[in-house]
Each structure stands twice: as structure tokens, then as C-alpha cells.
Amino acid sequence: MPNSSIPQLHERTQHLLSSIEVLHKDTYFVGHSLGCISILRYLQQANIPEPLGSLVFVSGFTDPVPALPSLDEFTNDQLDYQQIIDSVRKRAVIASKDTIVPK
């Protein structure tokens, strides 16, 4: 993902929109930490012609992280969870017992 030291939502979304040419039933996404919400934001903008294969997220978050206000632009707007559920056949989330960011 671009600019990992100072991540910007628009840059990440545009990077995914320009890098992924085809979405179909054999498309799988794996995300970690900020990558999870970046993928979700991308999916809300992408043209998804058929349900995708699956999402696997590790230590992701969708709520603001008080210690990292620079990431608020990723979490400020509400996600359309039903759209995501309808767009991806299988979804899995892996979390740890020790949390740095909210669940």
C-alpha cells in the first residue's frame, strides 16, 4: 500500500481501484490491521459484478483509535455492512487477546 508511514484513505482506495482489474468469485482478500478497513472502504467503491470468494482479516478495526487520531479518516464514515456481506461469500476475522485497537 502506498505511503505506509503516513497512510491516507484516498491514496489507498485509489491504489486498490487502479491495481485490481477484475473482481469475481475467485477473488480473495487478506488484510491486517489498517489494511482491513482499507479493503472495506475499497469494496464500498468497487464495481462487484458477482459475490467474491472471501475476506480474511487479522487484527482489523472499524472504530476510531484514540491513540492514533491520524487514522480517523478511515473510521469516520459508517460502513455499509450489508453491502459487504452481500458482496463476499465467506468472511473470517482473527483477533488477539491483547488489543491495541478497538474490536
N, C-alpha and C positions, 0 to 999 in steps of 0.2 A: 504494500500500500504506500502511496506517496506521503512524504513529509511525516514520518513516524515520530519525530521528536516534537513536532507541533501539529498534531492532526487537525484537519479541517473537514467537516462533514461534506461540503460541496466538492472538495477535491477527491475525497474517497468515493463518493457516489459517482462522480463523472468518470473516475478511473475504472470503476466496475462497469458502468454503462458502455464505455468505449472498448473495454477489454473482452467482454463476454459477447460473442456474436450470436450464439444460438442457445436457447433455453428449451429443454424438453424433458421427457420422463426419465432420462438417464443423466440428468444434471444433479450433482450433489454439492452441497456447500458445507465446509467445515470452518468454524470460526472460533477464535479465542479472544476473550476479554473485549476490547473495543471493536475487534473485528466482527463480533456478533451483532451489535447494534448497527454497525456499518452495513452488514449484509441485509439486515431487516429494512433499513432505510432504502437500500438499493432495490430490494424486491418490491417495495411500495411504488417505485417509479418505473420498473421494468415492464416490458410487454411480455406477459407469460401466457403463451398460447395453449398450454396443457399443464396439468399438475406436474411439478418437478419431483425428482426421486426422493431426496431427503435433505434435512438440515441436521447437523450435529454441532452443538455449541458447548464450549468448555469455559467455565468461569465468566460467562457473559453478564451483562446488566442492561436494564432499561430505565432505571431510576437515576436521578442525579447523584453524583458522588461528591459529597460536601468537601472532601479534601482536594478535589480536582475540578474546580469551577470552570476551567478552560474546556472541559468536555460537555458543558451544559447544552451546547447546540445540538448534540447528539440525542439528548434525552428530553428536551423542552417540549416538543410536539408529541401528541398522543399517537401511538401506532394503531393501525387498523389490524388488530389481531385476527379477526375473522377472514380478512383478505389473505393473510399469510397462511392460516390454517387451510383455506380453500386452495391455495396455490402450491402446497407442498404435501405430498402424501404421508411422509413419515418425518417425525421431529423428535430429537433427543437433546436433553440438556444435562450436562455434568457439572456439578458444583462441589466445592470443597467444604470441609467443616470449618476451616478458618476463613473468614471473609474480610476482604478489604473494601469491596464494593457491595452495595445493597443487592439483595436477591431479586 
